[in-house]
Amino acid sequence: MTAKEYHIPVMLQPCIEGLAIDPNGIYLDLTFGGGGHSREILKKLDKGHLYGFDQDADAAANIPESDKFTFVQANFRDLKRYLRLYKVKQVDGILVDLGISSHQIDEPGRGFSTRFEGELDMRMSTGMTLTAKDILNTYEETQLHKVFGIYGEIKNAKTLAKAVVAQRAAVPFSNIEGFKELLMKHAPRRKEFKYFAQVFQALRIEVNDEMGALEEMLLQTLDVLKPGGRLVIMSYHSLEDRLVKNFMAKGKFSGDVEKDFYGNLIRPLEPVTRKAVVADAAELEKNSRARSAKLRIAKKL
């Protein structure tokens, strides 16, 4: 499988422009995946170096042949720990594409897509233990209600949680098809596919602790980025985007922006773009997965 088949990089040029690459700088691609963004960054490096992080072992098949590239098989929440290992103190730019790769979606055995029959897995890294099946079969009703409601923004989250608990008492969940049969009974008419996607998103976020990992990574970027360094992040749902937007504007995830005695903003980052950058019509035509992408860029002050 070629890297292009693995995953078409979303908003490639806006991401590269957002990094404002110094040919001799050090850069991080914290979501290497198919390597599309990384290959473009490498084209612009002279004496610089790029470190590509990905927790999915499958991504290693896409490593470019370049002495300017180092692949790190790790979750980006362990960013600082691995940079210490490579004796890297600060970097000039960080790129993060929070979308799930096309390869992961299209691989039936991974359990990410409602299009295939398969196990209810959804682990980004097969080294992890918790699966979607475990959540559906062991979480308390209140926990399920929270997962569906917060991470999937499901309107009937409480009803669905109750239905999951009732069904598993008779027959535990094991595969996608069986779970979809239950979902079909609770999905709004003519909005079934959107409902499936929201529920699967909720389970995937919980399985991989995506929001926890994102918060940990974002906080570490403040130590890792050089002054003037760029942080370029692409998110695909409102939960992620809200977190990224607040962090870039305030250096924290909630609350008001802090000000000094003279009313000047006190913050570690400054947004480069006032609004999120979205895909243009030409990109949407060739890559429908870019439809929900929001790109935000900030520089360290």
N, C-alpha and C positions, 0 to 999 in steps of 0.2 A: 504493500500500500504506500502510495506517495504521500508526502506531507500535505499536499493540496487536498487529496482525498480525505486525509485524516481530519483536517479542519481548515476552512477558508478563513483567513484572518479578517476580523471585522475592523472597519475604519482604519485601514493600514496607514495611509498617508497622514491623516489627522493625528494619529498616535505618534508617528515618527516626528512630525513637525512640532508636536507638543513637547517632545523630549529636548528639542533644541540641541542636538548632539554635538559634542566636542569630539573631534576625531581621536583625541588622546585621553578621553575620559573613561571612567569606569561606570558601567551600566548594569542594571538588573532587570531581567524579564521574569517576574515572579510566577507567571502562569505559562510556561514554555509550550506545552501542548504539541501542536503540529510544527511549531518552530517558524511560522510565517512572519511574525513580528520580529523574532530574533534575527532571521536572515536579512531582513531589511536594515536592522540596526548594524549588523556586521559589515554591510556594504559601506557604511559611513565611518567606520573606525579605521584609524591608521595604527597608532601605537596603543590605542585603547583596548579595553577588555570587557567582555559581556559574560555575566553569570546567569544561567537559565535554571530556574527552580520549577520542579513539578513533582507532586507526590505520586502520580500515576506512573508505574513502571513502564507502561506501554509507550509513553512519550519518549523514552530513551531511543526508540527506533528512528527518531527524527533528528538526532544530534547532527549538526552540520560539521563538515570536516574543516576545522579552522583552529589555529593555535591561539586565536583571540577569544575562544569560547570555552567555558567550563560548565558542564551539566551537574546540577545538584538535585539528587532525588530526595526531596523533602517538602514538607508542608511549609508554606510561607510564614506560618506563625513561628517557625524556628529560625527566622531570618538572621538575627544577630548572632545566634550560636554558630551557624554555618559560616557566616562571614568571618568570625573570629578564627575559625578553623583554616580559612584561606588567607588569614592575616590582612583582611580588608577592613579598614576603619570607617571610611566614608566614600560615598559614590556620587556621581554627577547626575544620575537620573534613574528613576524606577518606573517600570511599566507593569500594570496589572490589568488583565482581562478576566473579569469574574465570571464569564460565561462558561457553561459546560461545553466541552468540545464535541464536534460533530461525531467524532470517532466513538466517544463514550455513549452518545445517544443511539448511534446506529449499531452498537454491539449488543445483540439480544441478551447475552449472558450477564451483562452488567445490570440489567433491570431498570434503566433510567427512562425508557420510553414506553408509552402505552400502546405503541404500534406493534410490539412483538410479544409473543408468549415467552415466559422465562421466570426465573426466580425473582422474588422481591428482595433485591440486593441493595443497589444504589450506593455502594462504597466507591469513593473517588480513588482510594488506595486499597488494594486487596489485603494489605497488611492490617487493616482495621478489623475490629471484631463485631461491632454493632451493625446490623442490617435493617432494612425497612421491614422485613418479616418479623424481626425481634420486636420492633416498636409496636407493630400492629397486634402482636400476640402477648406482649407483656406490660405495656404501659397502662397505667390507671386511666379511667375515663377522663378525669380532670386534666391529666397530662396530654392525652390525645386532643382534647378540646383546645388546649393552649397551642399545640403544634399546628393543628388545622387552622385555627383562628388567626394566630399571629403570623406564622410563616407562609400560609397559603391564602390568607385573607378570605377564607371561606365564610359565607354568611350563615350557613346552617351547620357551623362547626360542632356545636353542642349535640345536635341531632345525629350527625355522622359519627361522632365519638361514641355515643350510646349504641348505635347500630353495629359498630365494629366490635365492641365488647360483647354484645348479645350474640353476634354470629360466631365469634371465635370460641365461645363456650361450647358450641355444638361441633364446629369444624374449624380448627386453627387455620390461619391464612398461610399459604405456601407459595402461590404463584400469582402472576399479574392478572391472568384471565379471571380467576376466582374473585380477586379484589375488585376488578372492573365491574363484575356482575352486581356487587353490592353498591358501588358508586353510581351505577346506572339508575338505581332506585331513588337516589337522592339528588341527582343532577338536575338543574333547571332545564326545562324543555328547550330544544334547539341550541343549548349552550353546553352540551355534554362534553365536547372536546376541551373547551376552556376549563371546565370544572375538573376534568381528569388532570389537566396540566397543573392546575393550582394545587391539587392534593399531592401529586407526585413531587412538585416543587417543595412543598412543606416537608414531606418525608425526607427528601434529599438533603435539605438544609439541616434537619435534625440529625440524620445519620452522620453527616460529615462535620457537624458543629460549625457550619459555615460562618454564622454571625460572630461567634466567639473567636474564630481564627482571624476573621477580617479585622475585628477590633484590636486584637493582639498585634497583628501585622502593622496596622496603621500607626499605632503608638510607637512602634520600633522605627518607623521611617523617619521620625523626628531626630533620632540619634544618628541614623545611617546617612541621611542626605547632607551634602555639603551646603553651606550658605549659597543661595542662588540655584541650587539643584532642583530639578523638576520631578514632580510626582504626577503621573498620568494614569488615571483609573477609569476603566469602562465597566459599568454595572448594567444589570438587565432586569431588575425589579425594584420596586419602590423602597423596600426595606434597606437594601444595599445602598441605593442612591442617596437616601436620606442620611445614612450614616456617613458616607463619603462627603456629601455636601456640607454637613455640620462640621466634620473634622477639618476640612479645608478652610472653612470660614472662621472657625473658632479654636482649632487645635484640640477640641474635645467633642464628645458625642451628644451632649445636651446642654441646656442652659443658655444664658445670654453671653454675648461677646464681652470679655473683660476690657476695661479702659483704665488708662492711667489718670493721674491727678488733673491733667490738661484735657482729658477727653479723647486722647488718642487710643486707637485699638491696640490691645496687647494680644498678639497671636503669633505662632511660630511659622505659619504658612500664609501665603496670599494667593487667592484664586487668580489665574491668568485669564480665564474666560468668565464673564459675568454669568452666562447661562451654560447649561450642558450642551455639548456639541452632539448633534444627531446625524444619522446616515442620510446621504442625499438620495434622490430618486434613482440615479444610475447604480448605486451600490445595492439598494433594496431590490432592484431588478435581478441582480446576479446572486444576491445572498439574503434570503428572506429572514434569516436569523438575526440580521442587523436591525430589524424593525424596532425592537424594544431597547436597543443599546443607547446608553447615555454616557458620554465621555466628558470627564472633568479633569482640568489641569491646574496645578498649583505650583508655586516655587517657594523654597524655603527662604525666610527672611534672615 
